Amino acid sequence: MAAAAATNSLLHSWLHYTTRSPLPNPYSKCSYFSSPLLLQVNPCRTNSFPSLTSNCSSSRVCCEIKSFESHQQNLTVRFLSGSGQLHSIQSSPPPSSVPMAATASSDSGSKGVKRVCLFYCDETKALAERIANRSDAIELRSINWKTFDDGFPNLFIPNAQGIRGQHVAFLASFSSPKVIFEQLSIIYALPKLFISSFTLVLPFFPTGTSERMEDEGDVATAFTLARILSNIPTSRGGPTSLVTFDIHALQERFYFGDTILPCFESGIPLLMNRLQQLPDSRNIAIAFPDDGAWKRFHKQLQHFPTIVCAKVREGEQRIVRIKEGDPQGRHVVIVDDLVQSGGTLIECQKVLAKHGATRVSAYVTHGIFPNQSWQRFQSDSAGNPATGLTHFWITDSCPSTVKAVMNRQPFEVLSLASSIAAALQI
């Protein structure tokens, strides 16, 4: 007996024909299969098997199983009539099918979901896990991060061939200059592994946050990093996509070249969702610490009463004043893209409380807090908004900060995981 997979049934009898007896009809039902099939017999078909001769008197017969009633698959059967033995059985996929490694994206595409292999660095592992938990279409892949004795990176991408034909993303964190080089090495390597597309997720674009291009000789490192990212090798699907959140200087979005596709996302929808959950959500007012924050965010927050603050110089001091709006009796939420030392935010908090705000909270997308400056912010537990914040919301764009402020009042982390998972489906 010989067996072959046909749908989910087994070939449980010998398939044996001989030229010494009359051949079956060219198309006839075959009872040797548990699922009915259509059988076509070509006694002199030599193009499928070069070893066969074109002599129709030969004792060799070639049959082709053209189709199954419930399974579209072709099988070519070769046997020897004189020996009574099945010589070979070959299976070929339908003309429309392609290798599995190349169909992950097309299979998921037919269902409206793009399957993504998400790589990450050590800092972003926790965020990557949260992203994967938001979507079944995202599969986490790890990288071996090691260093040689001389301190240079020793990197390895496990199962590199396994991502061929897949949509691939890398979740980066450029938290310090020393980790940028090793991550760039991975970022430049992944698109060359015959992947279908490549997306770089860089929640916080770090350079340029303190740069002031005012004097000849000032170097715009934000432009340098943008050029480096703009030269990431193209994948088989085209240029790299870059996903980043609330970039600091608006002009920085124009630093990127034509060989990268930047997607500028915002954390403000997370804040708006959180504000709706507050018991005093109808008494919220939004305060911007300067004109830059107003330009960046006021359109997204236009449904709230607005207060705009400004820094003014009095003698040798720079103080914060309310430029427009009234905080009287309001729960005021100060909104900005990032915080470093927090000095401006604290001065804004004090002036809002002085002008009658009953509560003061703050939101920034990127909590940088160098030198543990987050310790300057206290929780308002006594109903005194001049000395403490009711809430201080940040996102998890800066992983080291998230670890430092976790479970510490007044801080609360709003995760970018759902936003990133959605962006990876674009």
LINCORKA-V156711 format. One record per pair of residues at least 6 apart in sequence whose ideal C-beta (glycine too) atoms are under 8 Angstrom apart, sorted by the first residue. I is the first residue (numbers start at 0). J is the second residue. If there is no record, write none. Layout:
I&J ; I&J
This chain:
0&11 ; 0&12 ; 0&13 ; 1&10 ; 1&13 ; 1&14 ; 1&85 ; 1&88 ; 2&9 ; 2&10 ; 2&11 ; 3&9 ; 3&10 ; 3&74 ; 3&88 ; 3&90 ; 4&90 ; 5&32 ; 5&34 ; 5&36 ; 5&64 ; 5&67 ; 5&70 ; 5&72 ; 5&74 ; 6&34 ; 6&67 ; 6&69 ; 6&70 ; 6&72 ; 8&32 ; 8&33 ; 8&34 ; 9&33 ; 10&31 ; 10&32 ; 11&31 ; 11&33 ; 12&31 ; 13&31 ; 13&83 ; 13&85 ; 14&29 ; 14&31 ; 14&62 ; 14&76 ; 14&78 ; 14&85 ; 15&78 ; 15&80 ; 15&83 ; 15&85 ; 16&22 ; 16&23 ; 16&40 ; 16&60 ; 16&62 ; 16&78 ; 16&80 ; 17&58 ; 17&60 ; 17&80 ; 17&81 ; 18&42 ; 18&55 ; 18&56 ; 18&57 ; 18&58 ; 18&60 ; 18&80 ; 19&58 ; 19&80 ; 22&40 ; 22&42 ; 22&60 ; 23&38 ; 23&40 ; 25&39 ; 25&40 ; 26&37 ; 26&38 ; 26&39 ; 27&38 ; 28&35 ; 28&36 ; 28&37 ; 28&38 ; 29&35 ; 29&36 ; 29&38 ; 29&64 ; 32&67 ; 34&67 ; 34&68 ; 34&69 ; 34&70 ; 35&67 ; 35&68 ; 36&64 ; 36&66 ; 36&67 ; 36&68 ; 37&64 ; 37&65 ; 37&66 ; 37&67 ; 38&62 ; 38&63 ; 38&64 ; 38&65 ; 39&62 ; 39&63 ; 39&64 ; 39&65 ; 40&60 ; 40&62 ; 40&63 ; 41&61 ; 41&62 ; 41&63 ; 42&55 ; 42&60 ; 42&61 ; 43&53 ; 43&54 ; 43&55 ; 44&51 ; 44&61 ; 44&63 ; 45&51 ; 45&52 ; 45&53 ; 45&61 ; 47&61 ; 47&63 ; 47&75 ; 47&77 ; 48&61 ; 48&77 ; 51&57 ; 51&59 ; 51&61 ; 52&59 ; 58&79 ; 58&80 ; 58&81 ; 59&77 ; 59&79 ; 59&80 ; 60&78 ; 60&80 ; 61&75 ; 61&76 ; 61&77 ; 62&75 ; 62&76 ; 62&77 ; 62&78 ; 63&73 ; 63&74 ; 63&75 ; 63&76 ; 64&73 ; 64&74 ; 64&75 ; 64&76 ; 65&73 ; 66&72 ; 66&73 ; 71&93 ; 72&90 ; 72&91 ; 72&92 ; 72&93 ; 73&90 ; 73&91 ; 73&93 ; 74&88 ; 74&89 ; 74&90 ; 74&91 ; 75&88 ; 75&89 ; 75&90 ; 75&91 ; 76&85 ; 76&87 ; 76&88 ; 76&89 ; 77&86 ; 77&87 ; 77&88 ; 77&89 ; 78&84 ; 78&85 ; 78&86 ; 78&87 ; 79&86 ; 96&102 ; 97&105 ; 98&164 ; 100&161 ; 100&163 ; 100&164 ; 100&165 ; 101&163 ; 101&164 ; 102&164 ; 103&114 ; 103&164 ; 103&165 ; 103&166 ; 103&195 ; 104&113 ; 104&114 ; 104&164 ; 104&165 ; 104&166 ; 104&195 ; 104&196 ; 106&114 ; 107&113 ; 107&114 ; 107&136 ; 112&136 ; 112&424 ; 113&136 ; 113&166 ; 113&423 ; 113&424 ; 114&136 ; 114&137 ; 114&138 ; 114&165 ; 114&166 ; 115&136 ; 115&137 ; 115&138 ; 115&165 ; 115&166 ; 115&167 ; 115&168 ; 115&198 ; 115&423 ; 116&138 ; 116&140 ; 116&162 ; 116&165 ; 116&166 ; 116&167 ; 116&168 ; 117&127 ; 117&130 ; 117&131 ; 117&137 ; 117&138 ; 117&139 ; 117&140 ; 117&167 ; 117&168 ; 117&169 ; 117&170 ; 117&423 ; 118&140 ; 118&141 ; 118&142 ; 118&156 ; 118&167 ; 118&168 ; 118&169 ; 118&170 ; 118&185 ; 118&189 ; 119&126 ; 119&127 ; 119&139 ; 119&141 ; 119&142 ; 119&169 ; 119&170 ; 120&142 ; 120&144 ; 120&170 ; 120&171 ; 120&172 ; 120&178 ; 120&182 ; 120&185 ; 121&144 ; 122&172 ; 122&174 ; 122&178 ; 122&398 ; 122&399 ; 123&170 ; 123&171 ; 123&172 ; 123&398 ; 125&395 ; 125&398 ; 125&401 ; 126&170 ; 126&202 ; 126&395 ; 126&398 ; 126&414 ; 126&415 ; 126&416 ; 126&419 ; 127&139 ; 127&170 ; 128&139 ; 129&395 ; 129&414 ; 129&416 ; 130&137 ; 130&170 ; 130&416 ; 130&419 ; 130&420 ; 130&423 ; 131&137 ; 131&138 ; 131&139 ; 132&416 ; 133&416 ; 133&417 ; 133&420 ; 134&420 ; 134&423 ; 134&424 ; 136&424 ; 137&420 ; 137&423 ; 140&157 ; 140&158 ; 140&162 ; 141&157 ; 142&154 ; 142&155 ; 142&156 ; 142&157 ; 142&185 ; 143&154 ; 143&155 ; 143&156 ; 143&157 ; 144&152 ; 144&154 ; 144&181 ; 145&152 ; 145&153 ; 145&154 ; 145&155 ; 146&152 ; 146&153 ; 147&153 ; 152&180 ; 152&181 ; 152&184 ; 154&181 ; 154&184 ; 154&185 ; 154&188 ; 156&185 ; 156&188 ; 156&189 ; 156&192 ; 159&192 ; 160&192 ; 162&189 ; 162&192 ; 162&194 ; 163&192 ; 163&193 ; 163&194 ; 164&193 ; 164&194 ; 164&195 ; 165&194 ; 165&195 ; 166&194 ; 166&195 ; 166&196 ; 166&198 ; 166&236 ; 166&423 ; 167&189 ; 167&190 ; 167&192 ; 167&194 ; 167&195 ; 167&196 ; 167&197 ; 167&198 ; 167&234 ; 168&197 ; 168&198 ; 168&199 ; 168&200 ; 168&423 ; 169&182 ; 169&185 ; 169&186 ; 169&189 ; 169&197 ; 169&198 ; 169&199 ; 169&200 ; 170&200 ; 170&419 ; 171&182 ; 171&186 ; 171&199 ; 171&200 ; 171&201 ; 172&178 ; 172&182 ; 172&201 ; 172&202 ; 172&203 ; 172&397 ; 172&398 ; 173&179 ; 173&182 ; 173&201 ; 173&203 ; 173&204 ; 173&205 ; 173&206 ; 173&224 ; 174&205 ; 174&397 ; 174&398 ; 174&399 ; 179&224 ; 183&227 ; 186&199 ; 186&228 ; 186&231 ; 187&231 ; 187&232 ; 189&197 ; 189&234 ; 190&197 ; 190&231 ; 190&232 ; 190&233 ; 190&234 ; 190&239 ; 191&232 ; 191&234 ; 193&235 ; 194&234 ; 194&235 ; 194&236 ; 195&234 ; 195&235 ; 195&236 ; 196&234 ; 196&235 ; 196&236 ; 196&237 ; 196&240 ; 197&231 ; 197&234 ; 197&236 ; 197&239 ; 197&240 ; 198&239 ; 198&240 ; 198&241 ; 198&242 ; 198&422 ; 198&423 ; 199&228 ; 199&231 ; 199&239 ; 199&240 ; 199&241 ; 199&242 ; 200&242 ; 200&243 ; 200&419 ; 200&422 ; 200&423 ; 201&228 ; 201&241 ; 201&242 ; 201&243 ; 202&242 ; 202&243 ; 202&244 ; 202&365 ; 202&394 ; 202&395 ; 202&396 ; 202&415 ; 202&419 ; 203&243 ; 203&244 ; 203&337 ; 203&364 ; 203&365 ; 203&396 ; 203&397 ; 204&221 ; 204&224 ; 204&243 ; 204&246 ; 204&247 ; 204&251 ; 205&224 ; 206&220 ; 206&221 ; 206&223 ; 206&224 ; 207&219 ; 207&220 ; 207&221 ; 207&222 ; 207&247 ; 207&248 ; 207&251 ; 208&247 ; 208&337 ; 208&339 ; 208&367 ; 209&339 ; 210&217 ; 210&219 ; 210&220 ; 210&221 ; 210&248 ; 211&217 ; 212&219 ; 219&254 ; 221&248 ; 221&251 ; 221&254 ; 222&251 ; 222&254 ; 225&251 ; 225&254 ; 225&255 ; 225&256 ; 226&254 ; 226&256 ; 228&239 ; 228&241 ; 228&255 ; 228&259 ; 229&255 ; 229&256 ; 229&257 ; 229&258 ; 229&259 ; 230&256 ; 230&258 ; 231&239 ; 231&258 ; 231&259 ; 233&239 ; 233&258 ; 238&258 ; 238&259 ; 238&260 ; 239&258 ; 239&259 ; 239&260 ; 240&259 ; 240&260 ; 240&261 ; 240&262 ; 240&425 ; 241&255 ; 241&259 ; 241&260 ; 241&261 ; 241&262 ; 242&262 ; 242&264 ; 242&419 ; 242&422 ; 242&423 ; 243&261 ; 243&262 ; 243&263 ; 243&264 ; 244&263 ; 244&264 ; 244&265 ; 244&266 ; 244&364 ; 244&365 ; 244&394 ; 244&396 ; 244&415 ; 244&418 ; 245&264 ; 245&265 ; 245&266 ; 245&267 ; 245&295 ; 245&336 ; 245&337 ; 245&364 ; 245&365 ; 246&252 ; 246&263 ; 246&336 ; 247&336 ; 247&337 ; 249&294 ; 249&295 ; 252&261 ; 252&263 ; 255&261 ; 262&422 ; 262&425 ; 264&418 ; 264&422 ; 265&296 ; 265&299 ; 265&364 ; 266&364 ; 266&394 ; 266&396 ; 266&413 ; 266&415 ; 266&418 ; 267&296 ; 267&299 ; 267&300 ; 267&334 ; 267&364 ; 268&299 ; 268&418 ; 269&392 ; 269&394 ; 269&413 ; 269&414 ; 269&415 ; 269&418 ; 270&332 ; 270&334 ; 270&362 ; 270&392 ; 270&413 ; 271&299 ; 271&300 ; 273&392 ; 273&411 ; 273&413 ; 274&280 ; 274&283 ; 274&332 ; 277&283 ; 277&330 ; 279&330 ; 279&358 ; 282&328 ; 282&329 ; 282&330 ; 283&303 ; 283&304 ; 283&329 ; 283&330 ; 283&331 ; 283&332 ; 284&303 ; 284&304 ; 284&305 ; 284&306 ; 284&324 ; 284&326 ; 284&329 ; 284&330 ; 284&331 ; 284&332 ; 284&356 ; 285&296 ; 285&300 ; 285&303 ; 285&304 ; 285&305 ; 285&306 ; 285&331 ; 285&332 ; 285&334 ; 286&305 ; 286&306 ; 286&307 ; 286&308 ; 286&324 ; 286&326 ; 286&331 ; 286&332 ; 286&333 ; 286&334 ; 286&347 ; 286&351 ; 287&293 ; 287&296 ; 287&297 ; 287&305 ; 287&306 ; 287&307 ; 287&308 ; 287&333 ; 287&334 ; 287&335 ; 288&308 ; 288&319 ; 288&333 ; 288&335 ; 288&343 ; 288&344 ; 288&347 ; 289&308 ; 289&309 ; 289&310 ; 289&343 ; 290&307 ; 290&309 ; 292&334 ; 292&335 ; 292&336 ; 293&305 ; 293&307 ; 295&336 ; 296&334 ; 296&336 ; 297&305 ; 300&334 ; 304&324 ; 304&325 ; 304&329 ; 305&323 ; 305&324 ; 306&321 ; 306&323 ; 306&324 ; 306&325 ; 306&326 ; 306&331 ; 306&351 ; 307&321 ; 307&322 ; 307&323 ; 307&324 ; 308&319 ; 308&320 ; 308&321 ; 308&322 ; 308&347 ; 308&350 ; 308&351 ; 309&319 ; 309&320 ; 309&322 ; 310&317 ; 310&318 ; 310&319 ; 310&343 ; 311&317 ; 311&318 ; 311&319 ; 311&320 ; 312&318 ; 318&346 ; 319&343 ; 319&346 ; 319&347 ; 319&349 ; 319&350 ; 320&350 ; 321&350 ; 321&351 ; 321&354 ; 325&354 ; 325&355 ; 326&351 ; 326&354 ; 326&355 ; 326&356 ; 327&354 ; 327&355 ; 327&356 ; 328&355 ; 328&356 ; 328&357 ; 329&355 ; 329&356 ; 329&357 ; 329&358 ; 330&356 ; 330&357 ; 330&358 ; 330&359 ; 330&360 ; 330&389 ; 331&351 ; 331&356 ; 331&358 ; 331&359 ; 331&360 ; 332&359 ; 332&360 ; 332&361 ; 332&362 ; 332&390 ; 333&344 ; 333&347 ; 333&348 ; 333&351 ; 333&359 ; 333&360 ; 333&361 ; 333&362 ; 334&361 ; 334&362 ; 334&363 ; 335&344 ; 335&361 ; 335&362 ; 335&363 ; 336&363 ; 336&364 ; 336&365 ; 337&363 ; 337&364 ; 337&365 ; 337&366 ; 337&367 ; 338&344 ; 338&361 ; 338&363 ; 338&365 ; 338&366 ; 338&367 ; 338&368 ; 338&393 ; 339&367 ; 339&368 ; 339&369 ; 339&372 ; 340&369 ; 340&372 ; 340&375 ; 341&368 ; 341&372 ; 341&373 ; 341&375 ; 341&376 ; 344&361 ; 344&363 ; 345&375 ; 345&376 ; 348&359 ; 348&361 ; 348&384 ; 348&385 ; 348&388 ; 349&385 ; 351&359 ; 351&384 ; 352&359 ; 352&383 ; 352&384 ; 352&385 ; 353&385 ; 356&384 ; 357&384 ; 358&379 ; 358&384 ; 358&389 ; 359&379 ; 359&384 ; 359&388 ; 359&389 ; 360&388 ; 360&389 ; 360&390 ; 360&391 ; 360&392 ; 360&409 ; 361&376 ; 361&388 ; 361&390 ; 361&391 ; 361&392 ; 362&391 ; 362&392 ; 362&393 ; 363&392 ; 363&393 ; 364&393 ; 364&394 ; 364&396 ; 365&393 ; 365&394 ; 365&396 ; 365&397 ; 366&373 ; 366&393 ; 366&394 ; 366&396 ; 366&397 ; 366&400 ; 366&401 ; 366&404 ; 366&410 ; 367&397 ; 367&400 ; 368&397 ; 368&400 ; 368&403 ; 368&404 ; 371&403 ; 373&400 ; 373&403 ; 373&404 ; 373&407 ; 373&410 ; 376&387 ; 376&388 ; 376&391 ; 376&409 ; 376&410 ; 377&386 ; 377&387 ; 377&388 ; 377&409 ; 378&387 ; 378&388 ; 378&389 ; 378&408 ; 378&409 ; 379&386 ; 379&387 ; 379&388 ; 379&389 ; 379&409 ; 380&387 ; 380&408 ; 381&387 ; 387&409 ; 388&409 ; 389&409 ; 390&409 ; 390&411 ; 391&409 ; 391&410 ; 391&411 ; 392&410 ; 392&411 ; 392&412 ; 392&413 ; 393&400 ; 393&401 ; 393&404 ; 393&410 ; 393&411 ; 393&412 ; 393&413 ; 394&412 ; 394&413 ; 394&414 ; 394&415 ; 395&401 ; 395&412 ; 395&413 ; 395&414 ; 395&415 ; 395&416 ; 396&415 ; 401&412 ; 404&410 ; 404&412 ; 405&412
